[in-house]
């Protein structure tokens, strides 16, 4: 899945169209939100492709702010800090170690547990229902994801941000004449 960002009244070819897959779009939009919240707050749905966007004046202002951040070096600092943060995230438990009744990991487990709890619910009772402890399974040595280690890289490490993408978006914003995220 990706975000197709269309210029409303493009002045140049660069302002006609900008595209990122979700792995690049979300960090890019987060960067814009951090850089210029007064402009990006006007976009209610910047992280989805529902057609939201900015008008010509605001997109141009955002484009200049992004371009200035590249020129003054703050974009490069942000990228460095971004990768320090996501690379420091702990690994996640692999799916092969998760019990199917674990509430955090399985919609089926949630459904089964809720059915069980609701089936025993007495509306006149004030007793607190206890949720059973869920034991994790041992890692599967044949697991294609973790190869038996029991952990996998944190999904947030799949999101990327780089200076070239920021530069391309700045050029798009300056020349797009307003945009819609579709």
Backbone as CSV, one residue per row, in Angstrom:
resi,resn,N_x,N_y,N_z,CA_x,CA_y,CA_z,C_x,C_y,C_z
1,UNK,0.842,-1.175,0.000,0.000,0.000,0.000,0.883,1.231,0.000
2,UNK,0.381,2.272,-0.617,1.140,3.497,-0.669,0.236,4.708,-0.640
3,UNK,0.870,5.835,-0.589,0.161,7.107,-0.605,0.489,7.806,-1.918
4,UNK,-0.538,8.053,-2.695,-0.408,8.820,-3.923,-0.823,10.237,-3.588
5,UNK,0.105,11.170,-3.748,-0.163,12.555,-3.396,-0.200,13.350,-4.704
6,UNK,-1.360,13.911,-4.980,-1.571,14.611,-6.246,-1.576,16.122,-6.037
7,UNK,-0.857,16.825,-6.918,-0.904,18.273,-6.914,-2.225,18.737,-7.499
8,UNK,-2.826,19.755,-6.885,-4.121,20.237,-7.352,-3.985,21.181,-8.546
9,UNK,-2.980,22.028,-8.513,-2.702,22.945,-9.626,-1.188,23.013,-9.791
10,UNK,-0.575,21.934,-10.270,0.891,21.878,-10.338,1.477,22.924,-11.284
11,UNK,2.575,23.520,-10.843,3.292,24.506,-11.654,4.340,23.835,-12.521
12,UNK,4.840,22.683,-12.069,5.858,21.928,-12.802,5.510,20.447,-12.737
13,UNK,6.268,19.639,-13.435,6.074,18.188,-13.386,6.334,17.645,-11.982
14,UNK,7.298,18.236,-11.283,7.592,17.788,-9.909,6.411,18.015,-8.985
15,UNK,5.582,18.985,-9.258,4.434,19.286,-8.414,3.167,18.529,-8.784
16,UNK,3.241,17.689,-9.791,2.046,16.966,-10.229,1.751,15.734,-9.379
17,UNK,2.796,15.030,-8.976,2.568,13.742,-8.320,3.752,13.373,-7.440
18,UNK,3.424,12.850,-6.248,4.435,12.337,-5.335,3.889,11.052,-4.755
19,UNK,4.722,10.027,-4.685,4.269,8.745,-4.151,5.297,8.174,-3.187
20,UNK,4.786,7.586,-2.116,5.591,6.812,-1.180,4.792,5.592,-0.766
21,UNK,5.493,4.475,-0.522,4.798,3.373,0.119,4.658,3.733,1.597
22,UNK,3.877,2.952,2.329,3.607,3.307,3.727,4.871,3.316,4.575
23,UNK,5.867,2.496,4.205,7.096,2.395,4.989,7.915,3.681,4.930
24,UNK,7.713,4.484,3.897,8.403,5.769,3.774,7.477,6.948,4.083
25,UNK,6.190,6.807,3.761,5.271,7.925,3.942,5.100,8.299,5.416
26,UNK,4.840,7.338,6.271,4.545,7.662,7.666,5.681,8.428,8.351
27,UNK,6.945,8.012,8.236,8.013,8.815,8.847,8.163,10.193,8.199
28,UNK,7.912,10.272,6.894,8.008,11.565,6.204,6.930,12.523,6.715
29,UNK,5.702,12.029,6.821,4.627,12.897,7.311,4.857,13.248,8.777
30,UNK,5.348,12.298,9.576,5.684,12.596,10.968,6.726,13.711,11.043
31,UNK,7.701,13.651,10.144,8.731,14.695,10.113,8.090,16.056,9.825
32,UNK,7.214,16.099,8.840,6.539,17.354,8.503,5.718,17.864,9.691
33,UNK,5.062,16.944,10.403,4.256,17.328,11.570,5.128,17.904,12.681
34,UNK,6.289,17.331,12.860,7.216,17.834,13.880,7.781,19.198,13.466
35,UNK,8.071,19.331,12.201,8.682,20.546,11.673,7.710,21.722,11.658
36,UNK,6.484,21.471,11.242,5.550,22.570,11.049,4.132,22.177,11.495
37,UNK,3.931,22.009,12.791,2.618,21.557,13.271,1.472,22.525,12.962
38,UNK,1.779,23.807,12.853,0.724,24.775,12.561,0.136,24.566,11.169
39,UNK,0.917,24.032,10.249,0.412,23.737,8.898,-0.150,22.322,8.807
40,UNK,0.583,21.359,9.319,0.151,19.969,9.179,-1.085,19.653,10.020
41,UNK,-1.352,20.432,11.051,-2.563,20.203,11.857,-3.825,20.486,11.045
42,UNK,-3.688,21.181,9.932,-4.822,21.427,9.046,-5.192,20.185,8.244
43,UNK,-4.327,19.186,8.257,-4.567,17.915,7.556,-4.989,16.898,8.609
44,UNK,-6.277,16.605,8.660,-6.785,15.690,9.681,-6.346,14.248,9.429
45,UNK,-6.188,13.883,8.174,-5.896,12.492,7.825,-4.608,12.387,7.018
46,UNK,-3.525,12.867,7.576,-2.250,12.839,6.869,-1.641,11.457,6.762
47,UNK,-2.081,10.539,7.607,-1.517,9.191,7.585,-2.385,8.189,6.844
48,UNK,-3.402,8.649,6.160,-4.168,7.723,5.319,-4.448,8.371,3.967
49,UNK,-5.015,7.592,3.084,-5.214,8.086,1.720,-6.687,8.389,1.452
50,UNK,-7.266,9.219,2.320,-8.682,9.559,2.208,-8.943,10.858,1.449
51,UNK,-7.912,11.445,0.860,-8.104,12.639,0.050,-7.851,13.951,0.760
52,UNK,-7.377,13.900,1.982,-7.086,15.122,2.728,-5.815,15.775,2.168
53,UNK,-5.581,17.021,2.494,-4.389,17.703,2.020,-4.360,19.158,2.446
54,UNK,-3.546,19.930,1.753,-3.401,21.359,2.032,-3.700,22.169,0.780
55,UNK,-4.043,23.420,0.993,-4.253,24.321,-0.143,-2.899,24.779,-0.690
56,UNK,-2.931,25.578,-1.732,-1.708,26.002,-2.423,-0.776,26.814,-1.515
57,UNK,-1.338,27.741,-0.773,-0.510,28.605,0.079,0.156,27.788,1.182
58,UNK,-0.616,26.962,1.860,-0.069,26.190,2.976,0.910,25.112,2.513
59,UNK,0.636,24.492,1.382,1.583,23.475,0.902,2.896,24.121,0.484
60,UNK,2.825,25.291,-0.088,4.057,26.003,-0.469,4.858,26.406,0.779
61,UNK,4.148,26.903,1.800,4.824,27.256,3.067,5.500,26.027,3.671
62,UNK,4.782,24.891,3.667,5.358,23.661,4.206,6.565,23.232,3.384
63,UNK,6.460,23.352,2.076,7.588,23.009,1.201,8.829,23.840,1.492
64,UNK,8.644,25.138,1.706,9.787,25.998,2.032,10.367,25.652,3.402
65,UNK,9.496,25.330,4.360,9.982,24.938,5.696,10.805,23.649,5.599
66,UNK,10.323,22.687,4.825,11.059,21.427,4.651,12.384,21.685,3.940
67,UNK,12.345,22.480,2.895,13.578,22.796,2.160,14.590,23.516,3.057
68,UNK,14.109,24.470,3.855,14.997,25.188,4.775,15.631,24.249,5.794
69,UNK,14.864,23.232,6.242,15.407,22.284,7.216,16.521,21.430,6.609
70,UNK,16.441,21.206,5.329,17.520,20.480,4.642,18.755,21.369,4.567
71,UNK,18.540,22.618,4.176,19.653,23.550,4.010,20.359,23.878,5.322
72,UNK,19.600,23.960,6.423,20.251,24.304,7.696,20.768,23.078,8.463
73,UNK,20.548,21.895,7.922,21.080,20.675,8.524,20.175,20.015,9.552
74,UNK,19.053,20.641,9.886,18.185,20.051,10.914,17.490,18.784,10.419
75,UNK,17.264,18.663,9.128,16.671,17.428,8.593,17.616,16.254,8.803
76,UNK,18.891,16.463,8.554,19.885,15.390,8.736,19.981,14.994,10.212
77,UNK,19.907,15.951,11.094,19.929,15.657,12.533,18.698,14.841,12.917
78,UNK,17.529,15.224,12.391,16.296,14.493,12.671,16.404,13.045,12.200
79,UNK,16.939,12.843,11.006,17.092,11.491,10.460,18.004,10.654,11.351
80,UNK,19.107,11.227,11.778,20.039,10.513,12.654,19.357,10.127,13.963
81,UNK,18.632,11.058,14.563,17.926,10.774,15.813,16.822,9.736,15.601
82,UNK,16.153,9.825,14.459,15.092,8.866,14.125,15.650,7.442,14.107
83,UNK,16.751,7.245,13.399,17.331,5.903,13.316,17.921,5.441,14.646
84,UNK,18.440,6.352,15.444,18.907,5.965,16.782,17.743,5.431,17.614
85,UNK,16.601,6.087,17.521,15.430,5.663,18.290,14.888,4.320,17.811
86,UNK,14.692,4.167,16.506,14.085,2.914,16.051,15.047,1.733,16.137
87,UNK,16.339,1.985,15.991,17.298,0.887,16.117,17.481,0.445,17.561
88,UNK,17.112,1.303,18.509,17.216,0.951,19.924,15.988,0.195,20.436
89,UNK,14.963,0.095,19.601,13.757,-0.615,20.024,14.061,-2.091,20.239
90,UNK,13.488,-2.679,21.270,13.735,-4.106,21.511,13.047,-4.968,20.461
91,UNK,13.602,-6.152,20.238,12.958,-7.106,19.347,11.611,-7.496,19.926
92,UNK,10.742,-7.981,19.066,9.415,-8.443,19.477,9.409,-9.960,19.576
93,UNK,8.534,-10.504,20.413,8.425,-11.960,20.441,7.945,-12.468,19.082
94,UNK,8.471,-13.569,18.652,8.048,-14.146,17.375,6.658,-14.749,17.529
95,UNK,5.935,-14.792,16.436,4.594,-15.362,16.462,4.597,-16.828,16.882
96,UNK,5.689,-17.522,16.606,5.733,-18.947,16.948,5.754,-19.176,18.456
97,UNK,6.057,-18.145,19.257,6.102,-18.300,20.713,4.817,-17.842,21.380
98,UNK,3.887,-17.332,20.610,2.672,-16.761,21.187,1.581,-17.812,21.315
99,UNK,0.926,-17.789,22.437,-0.197,-18.672,22.667,-1.397,-18.101,21.914
100,UNK,-2.183,-18.921,21.233,-3.319,-18.390,20.463,-4.372,-17.700,21.320
101,UNK,-4.325,-17.884,22.633,-5.276,-17.202,23.504,-4.723,-15.913,24.088
102,UNK,-3.526,-15.510,23.666,-2.933,-14.278,24.170,-3.754,-13.101,23.653
103,UNK,-4.299,-12.301,24.570,-5.171,-11.191,24.192,-4.493,-10.168,23.302
104,UNK,-3.200,-10.009,23.449,-2.501,-8.981,22.689,-2.168,-9.410,21.273
105,UNK,-2.250,-10.682,20.984,-1.723,-11.161,19.721,-2.721,-11.848,18.802
106,UNK,-3.887,-12.202,19.271,-4.746,-13.041,18.470,-6.200,-12.608,18.550
107,UNK,-6.767,-12.130,17.442,-8.203,-11.820,17.460,-9.038,-13.045,17.816
108,UNK,-8.617,-14.220,17.356,-9.343,-15.445,17.671,-9.295,-15.693,19.177
109,UNK,-8.136,-15.509,19.774,-8.004,-15.687,21.215,-8.867,-14.717,21.981
110,UNK,-8.939,-13.482,21.513,-9.782,-12.492,22.174,-11.238,-12.925,22.094
111,UNK,-11.665,-13.371,20.908,-13.044,-13.797,20.724,-13.386,-14.967,21.632
112,UNK,-12.512,-15.978,21.685,-12.770,-17.144,22.529,-12.842,-16.752,23.997
113,UNK,-11.922,-15.902,24.439,-11.926,-15.497,25.836,-13.162,-14.669,26.154
114,UNK,-13.550,-13.758,25.273,-14.739,-12.951,25.520,-15.996,-13.803,25.566
115,UNK,-16.089,-14.788,24.657,-17.234,-15.679,24.682,-17.296,-16.425,26.007
116,UNK,-16.162,-16.885,26.482,-16.103,-17.608,27.742,-16.516,-16.697,28.898
117,UNK,-15.968,-15.484,28.907,-16.280,-14.555,29.992,-17.742,-14.118,29.947
118,UNK,-18.246,-13.801,28.767,-19.628,-13.355,28.652,-20.599,-14.474,28.986
119,UNK,-20.228,-15.712,28.642,-21.074,-16.857,28.955,-21.239,-17.049,30.451
120,UNK,-20.224,-16.669,31.214,-20.302,-16.852,32.658,-20.679,-15.566,33.386
121,UNK,-20.986,-14.521,32.642,-21.306,-13.235,33.252,-22.693,-13.258,33.874
122,UNK,-22.763,-12.875,35.115,-24.028,-12.770,35.826,-24.241,-11.288,36.076
123,UNK,-25.261,-10.713,35.492,-25.449,-9.267,35.565,-25.773,-8.768,36.973
124,UNK,-26.214,-9.651,37.863,-26.501,-9.205,39.228,-25.286,-9.340,40.128
125,UNK,-24.225,-9.950,39.617,-23.035,-10.177,40.422,-22.114,-8.966,40.349
126,UNK,-21.422,-8.689,41.444,-20.438,-7.611,41.456,-19.025,-8.178,41.526
127,UNK,-18.900,-9.486,41.365,-17.597,-10.126,41.475,-16.721,-9.764,40.267
128,UNK,-15.453,-9.584,40.491,-14.500,-9.258,39.441,-14.056,-10.541,38.764
129,UNK,-14.128,-10.558,37.438,-13.689,-11.738,36.693,-12.185,-11.696,36.526
130,UNK,-11.545,-12.816,36.703,-10.101,-12.901,36.533,-9.783,-13.425,35.140
131,UNK,-8.794,-12.813,34.511,-8.324,-13.281,33.217,-7.201,-14.269,33.469
132,UNK,-7.287,-15.450,32.868,-6.262,-16.467,33.138,-4.899,-16.056,32.611
133,UNK,-3.851,-16.511,33.297,-2.490,-16.293,32.811,-2.280,-17.110,31.548
134,UNK,-1.613,-16.519,30.587,-1.341,-17.182,29.324,0.145,-17.502,29.267
135,UNK,0.459,-18.751,29.068,1.864,-19.143,28.974,2.328,-19.038,27.529
136,UNK,3.545,-18.572,27.351,4.148,-18.497,26.023,4.692,-19.875,25.653
137,UNK,4.665,-20.171,24.368,5.200,-21.432,23.881,6.705,-21.290,23.662
138,UNK,7.389,-22.406,23.616,8.816,-22.403,23.283,8.980,-22.075,21.813
139,UNK,10.082,-21.409,21.430,10.321,-21.087,20.023,10.381,-22.363,19.172
140,UNK,9.899,-22.218,17.962,9.914,-23.327,17.008,11.212,-23.261,16.206
141,UNK,12.086,-24.265,16.282,13.348,-24.212,15.547,13.166,-24.190,14.033
142,UNK,11.970,-24.556,13.559,11.703,-24.550,12.118,10.971,-23.288,11.660
143,UNK,10.812,-22.328,12.556,10.105,-21.092,12.214,10.898,-20.307,11.167
144,UNK,10.219,-19.902,10.090,10.876,-19.125,9.025,11.166,-17.688,9.453
145,UNK,10.434,-17.187,10.429,10.622,-15.808,10.862,11.815,-15.654,11.789
146,UNK,11.868,-16.465,12.845,12.905,-16.269,13.865,14.006,-17.321,13.830
147,UNK,13.831,-18.357,13.031,14.820,-19.452,12.941,15.094,-20.070,14.305
148,UNK,14.070,-20.076,15.171,14.196,-20.713,16.471,14.699,-19.824,17.589
149,UNK,14.949,-18.539,17.318,15.447,-17.647,18.377,14.335,-17.172,19.302
150,UNK,13.091,-17.172,18.807,11.964,-16.715,19.613,11.693,-15.229,19.522
151,UNK,12.507,-14.498,18.756,12.256,-13.061,18.611,12.437,-12.648,17.153
152,UNK,11.825,-11.538,16.840,11.915,-10.975,15.491,12.140,-9.473,15.605
153,UNK,12.695,-8.859,14.570,12.935,-7.411,14.636,11.629,-6.639,14.875
154,UNK,11.724,-5.570,15.606,10.588,-4.703,15.858,10.081,-4.150,14.523
155,UNK,8.759,-4.192,14.320,8.183,-3.738,13.048,8.505,-2.282,12.746
156,UNK,8.695,-1.473,13.761,8.983,-0.063,13.523,10.292,0.145,12.772
157,UNK,11.159,-0.841,12.784,12.410,-0.729,12.024,12.174,-0.840,10.519
158,UNK,10.977,-1.166,10.116,10.637,-1.269,8.692,10.327,0.089,8.074
159,UNK,10.158,1.111,8.906,9.844,2.454,8.414,11.138,3.225,8.180
160,UNK,11.211,3.906,7.034,12.464,4.546,6.634,12.283,6.030,6.338
161,UNK,13.359,6.753,6.550,13.392,8.184,6.282,14.769,8.528,5.752
162,UNK,14.802,9.277,4.648,16.102,9.704,4.125,15.997,11.090,3.514
163,UNK,17.144,11.693,3.359,17.219,13.071,2.877,16.681,13.225,1.454
164,UNK,16.945,12.248,0.607,16.463,12.329,-0.782,14.930,12.374,-0.824
165,UNK,14.287,11.555,-0.019,12.828,11.541,0.016,12.279,12.859,0.561
166,UNK,12.911,13.381,1.584,12.498,14.671,2.144,12.661,15.773,1.087
167,UNK,13.776,15.760,0.379,14.028,16.752,-0.676,12.974,16.662,-1.784
168,UNK,12.678,15.449,-2.232,11.677,15.268,-3.285,10.304,15.764,-2.848
169,UNK,9.962,15.520,-1.583,8.673,15.991,-1.087,8.645,17.515,-0.988
170,UNK,9.739,18.123,-0.577,9.811,19.591,-0.517,9.587,20.193,-1.903
171,UNK,10.247,19.625,-2.904,10.080,20.120,-4.277,8.639,19.961,-4.752
172,UNK,8.040,18.828,-4.418,6.640,18.609,-4.765,5.758,19.665,-4.101
173,UNK,5.934,19.862,-2.791,5.099,20.800,-2.042,5.172,22.219,-2.589
174,UNK,6.350,22.628,-2.968,6.534,24.003,-3.456,5.814,24.215,-4.783
175,UNK,5.773,23.193,-5.622,5.229,23.337,-6.973,3.844,22.720,-7.184
176,UNK,3.216,22.148,-6.167,1.984,21.372,-6.380,0.710,22.198,-6.488
177,UNK,0.686,23.389,-5.946,-0.530,24.194,-5.979,-1.619,23.644,-5.069
178,UNK,-1.213,23.042,-3.978,-2.138,22.344,-3.076,-2.084,20.865,-3.409
179,UNK,-2.455,20.010,-2.440,-2.382,18.576,-2.708,-3.463,17.801,-1.993
180,UNK,-3.681,16.603,-2.499,-4.570,15.614,-1.888,-3.813,14.317,-1.753
181,UNK,-3.968,13.671,-0.585,-3.362,12.360,-0.342,-4.413,11.305,-0.673
182,UNK,-4.152,10.557,-1.716,-5.137,9.561,-2.171,-4.569,8.151,-2.135
